[in-house]
Structures are given as structure tokens and as C-alpha cells.
Amino acid sequence: LSNDTSITTAVLEAMLNDENLSTVKVHVETTQGVVLLTGYVKTIRQSDTAEEIARKTDGVKSVKNDIVVRK
């Protein structure tokens, strides 16, 4: 199991456990410790929370947040 795979899994699990993000479909992809977040959310707060969770995950070097906010 590569480190990138375990980072992706950890980020997804943390998002599922967050009440603001549990119903949101955010795609997480990790390449050499860089996490790419894509998908659609309803509020900027959800996008910010997803990014914050990813940044706090062990092994993450940086986060690229490409989440689109659609009301």
C-alpha cells in the first residue's frame, strides 16, 4: 500500500466523519503527498473544511483545492 493511497483513505474517512462534509461528494487524489480535491459543494465553508482536513492529515505535503461551490 503506497503512502499516497493511505493519505487518500485518511482524508476521505475524516471528511465522512465531519458533519459539514458527510453528505458531500468530494473526490480526493494524492500524488507524492500532494492532495488534489475536486467536486462540488454548496458552501465555501464546506470547501474550506475539506481543505483544512486534508492539510491536517499525516503525510500531506500540500493541498490543491479545486472544489467548485455551486448553490
Secondary structure by P-SEA (a helix, b strand, c coil): ccaaaaaaaaaaaaaaacccccccbbbbbbcccbbbbbbbbccaaaaaaaaaaaaacccccbbbbcccccc
